[in-house]
Amino acid sequence: MISQSSIRWGAAVLALVTASSCGFKHKKYDNPITQATDQPDKILFDKAVKDIEKGRYEIARITLNTLLNTYESSEFGAKAKLAVADAWYREGGTRGYSQAEAEYKDFILFYPAMEEAAESQMRLCDMHVRQMEKPDRDSNQTLRAEQECRQLLVQYPNSKFAPQAEQTLRNIQEVLAEGEYRVGTFYRSRGNYNAAANRLGGLADQYPLFSKAADSLWFEGQSYQKLGAAFRAQEADSMVRIVRDYPLSQWVDEAKARLQELEVRVPDADPAALARQQFDLDNRVRPGMLGRTFGFMRRGPDTWTAAKNGAPQMSAPKQNIPPLVPAAGGRGGFQGDVTVAPVTNPTALEQNPDARPANQQAPAAPQQPAPAKPKP
């Protein structure tokens, strides 16, 4: 005999599968033309919109391309071009998103002043968010999503989509930070404290809104402690940041005790950091029972721990130099930053033996004079 609870679970799973399979099908189109007219180009546009809403995306695109090719000076041309992109976006999949991205970028290029340009940029962000993997998987789509959301905030800061893009960017950076955090704690668990300190320290610098930023600082400080007394200043800095910037963290009391052992003044908590952390804790919504049960089946990551306020990071990450790399200026030490730049001189390998610019090449060894020939 089937119990009532089994029936309810089965119905819930069926509803979940049905909702995910339907996607945008039969959803009302977001950018219709409300102008009442019997112009043939308007009739074509309305027909395409109905096809999009019914999930007939290929037919809709044929109709829209007919409009664009037949009525080149149509006042509905911009809307038709946007609708082509929307049809690809609703179709989804690798092919659909790839085509949609190209169409949206064309629309932004040709119509940057239209209100729909910001919406197109938001769609570029969303389609990469939909393809994001979990933190321990390939991060390419996550990095692309971060790039597109940043572009919206830079190019359209006053758009109605800016608040949504800001929160989406916080969610994306939570996933990127979680991936870095797992790498850093893995190094620490294997006893590679040099690499652990490098990863975890850079993590708190790049993603200060990360929900585990205080944890990363604590484990960074412990890694510096393992590296020896030469890194007491770095360890103390990690403890100071925990107490000052993450006053609601579980590590605050232990960080204060460690600072007293290091004979470093214990700082006061930053009021702004305290208010931000409290707001995040009060507005954090845990997944429901269904989400926790079937979360492992989802391709995408969980972002419920992401910050709900605070400015997301708008600059590209900068790679830190591991602690045990010799200091700049020392004998054989590293000088400068680790950077990546495009090739500007493809013949460098032929002209310079070590492929460095001529002014940075190591000095050539002095040539020894040839031995004199013995006299007969």
C-alpha positions as CSV (number, residue, x, y, z in Angstrom):
1,M,0.0,0.0,0.0
2,I,1.4,3.4,-1.0
3,S,1.5,5.9,1.9
4,Q,0.3,9.5,1.6
5,S,3.8,10.8,2.2
6,S,5.1,8.8,-0.8
7,I,2.4,10.3,-2.9
8,R,3.2,13.8,-1.9
9,W,6.9,13.2,-2.5
10,G,6.1,11.8,-5.9
11,A,4.0,14.7,-6.8
12,A,6.7,17.2,-5.7
13,V,9.3,15.4,-7.8
14,L,6.9,15.4,-10.8
15,A,6.2,19.1,-10.4
16,L,9.9,19.8,-10.2
17,V,10.7,17.9,-13.4
18,T,7.8,19.4,-15.2
19,A,8.7,23.0,-14.3
20,S,12.3,22.4,-15.3
21,S,11.4,20.9,-18.7
22,C,8.9,23.6,-19.6
23,G,11.4,26.4,-19.4
24,F,10.1,29.6,-21.1
25,K,7.5,27.7,-23.1
26,H,4.1,29.4,-23.0
27,K,5.5,32.4,-21.0
28,K,4.3,35.8,-22.1
29,Y,6.8,37.8,-24.2
30,D,8.5,40.6,-22.3
31,N,9.0,43.2,-25.1
32,P,5.9,43.3,-27.2
33,I,4.9,46.3,-29.4
34,T,1.6,47.7,-28.0
35,Q,1.1,50.2,-30.9
36,A,-2.2,49.4,-32.7
37,T,-1.6,49.4,-36.4
38,D,-2.2,47.2,-39.5
39,Q,1.2,47.8,-41.0
40,P,2.6,44.6,-42.5
41,D,5.8,44.8,-40.6
42,K,3.8,45.1,-37.3
43,I,1.7,42.1,-38.4
44,L,4.8,40.0,-38.9
45,F,6.2,41.1,-35.5
46,D,3.0,40.1,-33.7
47,K,3.0,36.8,-35.4
48,A,6.6,36.1,-34.4
49,V,5.8,37.1,-30.8
50,K,2.9,34.5,-30.7
51,D,5.2,31.9,-32.0
52,I,7.8,32.7,-29.3
53,E,5.2,32.4,-26.6
54,K,4.1,29.0,-28.0
55,G,7.6,27.7,-28.1
56,R,7.9,27.8,-31.9
57,Y,11.2,29.5,-31.9
58,E,12.5,28.5,-35.4
59,I,9.3,29.7,-37.0
60,A,9.5,33.0,-35.1
61,R,13.1,33.6,-36.2
62,I,12.1,33.0,-39.8
63,T,9.3,35.5,-39.5
64,L,11.5,38.1,-37.8
65,N,14.3,37.7,-40.4
66,T,11.6,38.2,-43.1
67,L,10.6,41.5,-41.4
68,L,14.2,42.7,-41.2
69,N,15.1,41.8,-44.8
70,T,11.9,43.0,-46.3
71,Y,11.4,46.2,-44.4
72,E,14.9,47.4,-43.8
73,S,13.8,50.9,-42.6
74,S,11.0,49.6,-40.4
75,E,10.4,51.4,-37.1
76,F,10.1,47.9,-35.6
77,G,13.6,46.8,-36.7
78,A,15.3,47.2,-33.4
79,K,12.5,45.3,-31.6
80,A,12.6,42.6,-34.2
81,K,16.4,42.2,-33.8
82,L,15.9,41.9,-30.0
83,A,13.2,39.3,-30.5
84,V,15.5,37.1,-32.5
85,A,18.0,37.1,-29.6
86,D,15.1,36.4,-27.2
87,A,14.0,33.5,-29.3
88,W,17.4,31.9,-29.1
89,Y,17.6,32.7,-25.3
90,R,14.3,31.0,-24.7
91,E,15.3,28.0,-26.7
92,G,18.3,27.5,-24.5
93,G,20.9,24.8,-24.7
94,T,24.5,25.3,-25.8
95,R,23.6,26.2,-29.3
96,G,20.7,28.5,-28.3
97,Y,22.8,30.4,-25.7
98,S,25.7,30.8,-28.1
99,Q,23.5,32.3,-30.8
100,A,21.7,34.4,-28.3
101,E,25.0,35.9,-27.0
102,A,26.0,36.9,-30.5
103,E,22.6,38.5,-31.2
104,Y,22.5,40.4,-27.8
105,K,26.0,41.7,-28.4
106,D,25.0,42.9,-31.8
107,F,21.9,44.6,-30.4
108,I,24.0,46.4,-27.7
109,L,26.5,47.5,-30.4
110,F,23.8,48.9,-32.7
111,Y,21.4,50.3,-30.1
112,P,23.4,51.2,-27.0
113,A,21.1,54.0,-26.0
114,M,17.9,52.0,-26.0
115,E,16.4,50.9,-22.7
116,E,16.5,47.3,-23.9
117,A,20.3,47.4,-24.2
118,A,20.7,47.1,-20.4
119,E,18.2,44.2,-20.5
120,S,20.2,42.5,-23.2
121,Q,23.4,42.8,-21.0
122,M,21.4,41.3,-18.1
123,R,20.5,38.4,-20.3
124,L,24.1,37.9,-21.2
125,C,24.8,37.6,-17.5
126,D,21.9,35.3,-16.8
127,M,22.7,32.8,-19.6
128,H,26.1,32.2,-18.1
129,V,24.7,32.0,-14.6
130,R,22.4,29.2,-15.9
131,Q,25.4,27.3,-17.1
132,M,27.5,27.7,-14.0
133,E,29.0,24.6,-12.4
134,K,29.5,23.7,-8.7
135,P,32.6,25.3,-7.0
136,D,34.8,22.3,-7.5
137,R,34.1,22.0,-11.2
138,D,35.0,24.0,-14.3
139,S,34.8,27.7,-13.5
140,N,34.8,29.0,-17.0
141,Q,31.0,29.9,-17.1
142,T,31.2,31.4,-13.6
143,L,34.0,33.7,-14.7
144,R,32.1,34.6,-17.9
145,A,29.0,35.4,-15.8
146,E,31.1,37.6,-13.5
147,Q,32.5,39.5,-16.5
148,E,29.1,40.2,-18.0
149,C,27.5,41.3,-14.7
150,R,30.4,43.7,-14.1
151,Q,29.9,45.1,-17.6
152,L,26.3,45.9,-16.9
153,L,27.2,47.8,-13.7
154,V,29.9,49.7,-15.5
155,Q,28.0,50.5,-18.7
156,Y,24.5,50.9,-17.2
157,P,24.9,51.9,-13.6
158,N,21.5,53.7,-13.4
159,S,19.6,50.9,-15.1
160,K,16.6,49.2,-13.4
161,F,18.6,46.0,-13.8
162,A,21.6,47.3,-11.8
163,P,20.4,46.1,-8.3
164,Q,19.6,42.6,-9.7
165,A,23.0,42.5,-11.4
166,E,24.7,43.6,-8.2
167,Q,23.1,40.7,-6.2
168,T,23.8,38.3,-9.0
169,L,27.5,39.4,-8.9
170,R,27.6,38.7,-5.2
171,N,26.2,35.2,-5.8
172,I,28.7,34.6,-8.5
173,Q,31.7,35.7,-6.4
174,E,30.5,33.5,-3.6
175,V,30.9,30.5,-5.9
176,L,34.3,31.7,-7.1
177,A,35.5,32.3,-3.5
178,E,34.2,28.9,-2.4
179,G,36.3,27.2,-5.1
180,E,39.4,29.1,-4.0
181,Y,38.6,28.3,-0.3
182,R,38.5,24.6,-1.1
183,V,41.8,24.7,-2.8
184,G,43.4,26.6,0.1
185,T,42.1,24.2,2.7
186,F,43.2,21.2,0.6
187,Y,46.7,22.5,0.6
188,R,46.5,23.1,4.4
189,S,45.3,19.6,5.0
190,R,48.3,18.2,3.0
191,G,50.7,20.3,5.1
192,N,51.6,22.7,2.2
193,Y,51.3,25.8,4.4
194,N,53.1,28.0,1.9
195,A,50.5,27.4,-0.8
196,A,47.6,27.5,1.8
197,A,48.6,30.9,3.1
198,N,48.9,32.2,-0.4
199,R,45.5,31.0,-1.5
200,L,43.6,31.8,1.6
201,G,45.1,35.3,2.1
202,G,44.4,36.4,-1.4
203,L,40.8,35.0,-1.0
204,A,39.9,37.4,1.8
205,D,41.5,40.3,-0.1
206,Q,39.7,39.6,-3.4
207,Y,36.3,38.6,-2.0
208,P,35.8,40.3,1.4
209,L,32.0,39.6,1.2
210,F,32.6,35.8,1.1
211,S,30.6,34.0,3.8
212,K,33.8,32.1,4.8
213,A,36.2,35.0,4.6
214,A,36.8,34.9,8.4
215,D,37.5,31.1,8.2
216,S,40.0,31.7,5.4
217,L,41.8,34.3,7.5
218,W,41.9,32.0,10.5
219,F,43.4,29.2,8.5
220,E,45.7,31.6,6.8
221,G,47.0,32.7,10.2
222,Q,47.5,29.1,11.3
223,S,49.4,28.5,8.1
224,Y,51.7,31.4,8.8
225,Q,52.2,30.1,12.4
226,K,53.3,26.7,10.9
227,L,55.8,28.6,8.7
228,G,57.7,29.9,11.7
229,A,58.5,33.0,13.7
230,A,59.5,34.9,10.5
231,F,55.8,35.2,9.6
232,R,54.5,36.5,13.0
233,A,53.5,39.8,11.5
234,Q,51.5,38.2,8.7
235,E,49.8,35.9,11.3
236,A,48.9,38.9,13.5
237,D,47.5,40.8,10.5
238,S,45.1,37.9,9.8
239,M,44.0,37.8,13.4
240,V,43.5,41.6,13.4
241,R,41.3,41.4,10.3
242,I,39.1,38.7,11.9
243,V,38.4,40.8,15.0
244,R,38.0,44.1,13.1
245,D,36.2,43.1,9.9
246,Y,34.3,40.0,10.9
247,P,33.1,40.6,14.5
248,L,30.4,38.0,14.3
249,S,32.7,35.2,13.3
250,Q,33.1,32.1,15.4
251,W,36.9,32.8,15.5
252,V,36.8,36.2,17.1
253,D,37.5,35.0,20.7
254,E,40.4,32.7,19.6
255,A,41.8,35.5,17.4
256,K,41.8,37.9,20.3
257,A,43.6,35.3,22.5
258,R,46.2,34.8,19.8
259,L,46.8,38.5,19.4
260,Q,47.4,38.7,23.2
261,E,50.0,35.9,22.9
262,L,51.6,37.8,20.0
263,E,51.6,41.0,22.1
264,V,49.6,42.8,19.5
265,R,46.9,45.3,20.4
266,V,43.4,43.9,19.9
267,P,41.4,46.3,17.6
268,D,37.8,47.3,18.0
269,A,35.1,45.9,15.7
270,D,34.3,48.0,12.7
271,P,30.7,49.2,13.1
272,A,30.0,49.1,9.4
273,A,31.3,45.5,9.2
274,L,29.2,44.5,12.2
275,A,26.0,46.0,10.6
276,R,26.7,44.3,7.3
277,Q,27.3,40.9,8.8
278,Q,24.2,41.2,11.0
279,F,22.1,42.2,7.9
280,D,23.3,39.1,6.0
281,L,22.5,36.8,8.9
282,D,19.0,38.2,9.3
283,N,18.2,38.0,5.6
284,R,19.8,34.6,4.8
285,V,17.2,32.1,3.7
286,R,18.1,28.4,4.0
287,P,17.0,26.0,1.2
288,G,13.8,24.1,1.9
289,M,13.6,20.3,2.5
290,L,13.1,19.7,-1.2
291,G,16.1,21.7,-2.1
292,R,18.3,20.0,0.5
293,T,17.1,16.6,-0.6
294,F,17.6,17.0,-4.4
295,G,20.4,19.6,-4.3
296,F,23.0,17.0,-5.4
297,M,21.0,16.6,-8.6
298,R,21.4,20.2,-9.6
299,R,24.1,21.2,-12.0
300,G,24.4,24.7,-10.6
301,P,25.9,25.8,-7.3
302,D,24.0,26.8,-4.1
303,T,24.3,30.5,-3.5
304,W,22.1,31.0,-0.4
305,T,25.1,31.9,1.8
306,A,26.0,34.8,-0.5
307,A,26.1,38.3,1.0
308,K,22.9,40.3,0.6
309,N,24.5,43.8,0.9
310,G,27.8,45.4,0.3
311,A,29.6,46.4,-2.9
312,P,30.8,43.4,-4.9
313,Q,34.4,43.2,-6.1
314,M,34.7,45.1,-9.4
315,S,38.4,44.5,-10.2
316,A,39.9,41.4,-11.7
317,P,41.8,39.2,-9.2
318,K,45.5,39.7,-8.8
319,Q,47.6,36.7,-8.0
320,N,49.5,36.8,-4.7
321,I,53.1,35.8,-4.4
322,P,53.6,32.8,-2.1
323,P,55.2,33.7,1.3
324,L,58.3,31.6,0.8
325,V,59.2,33.3,-2.6
326,P,62.4,35.3,-1.9
327,A,61.7,39.0,-1.2
328,A,62.3,41.5,-4.0
329,G,65.7,43.0,-4.0
330,G,67.4,40.0,-2.5
331,R,69.9,37.9,-4.3
332,G,68.0,35.9,-6.8
333,G,64.7,37.3,-5.5
334,F,61.6,38.0,-7.4
335,Q,61.0,41.6,-8.6
336,G,57.7,43.0,-10.0
337,D,54.3,41.5,-10.3
338,V,53.1,38.3,-11.9
339,T,51.2,39.5,-15.0
340,V,50.0,38.1,-18.3
341,A,50.1,40.2,-21.4
342,P,49.4,39.6,-25.1
343,V,52.4,39.0,-27.4
344,T,53.4,42.3,-29.1
345,N,56.6,41.1,-30.8
346,P,56.3,37.6,-32.3
347,T,60.0,37.7,-33.4
348,A,61.3,38.0,-29.8
349,L,62.3,34.3,-29.6
350,E,64.4,34.7,-32.8
351,Q,66.1,38.0,-31.7
352,N,66.5,37.4,-27.9
353,P,67.8,34.0,-26.6
354,D,65.6,34.1,-23.5
355,A,62.7,35.9,-25.1
356,R,62.9,38.9,-22.7
357,P,63.1,42.5,-23.8
358,A,66.6,43.6,-24.5
359,N,66.8,45.9,-21.6
360,Q,65.8,43.1,-19.2
361,Q,68.2,40.4,-20.5
362,A,70.8,39.0,-18.2
363,P,74.2,40.5,-18.9
364,A,76.3,38.5,-21.3
365,A,79.2,36.6,-19.9
366,P,82.6,38.3,-20.7
367,Q,84.3,36.6,-23.6
368,Q,87.6,35.0,-22.8
369,P,90.5,36.0,-25.1
370,A,91.6,33.4,-27.5
371,P,94.9,31.7,-26.4
372,A,97.9,32.9,-28.3
373,K,99.4,30.6,-30.8
374,P,102.8,29.3,-29.8
375,K,105.7,30.7,-31.8
376,P,107.6,28.3,-33.9
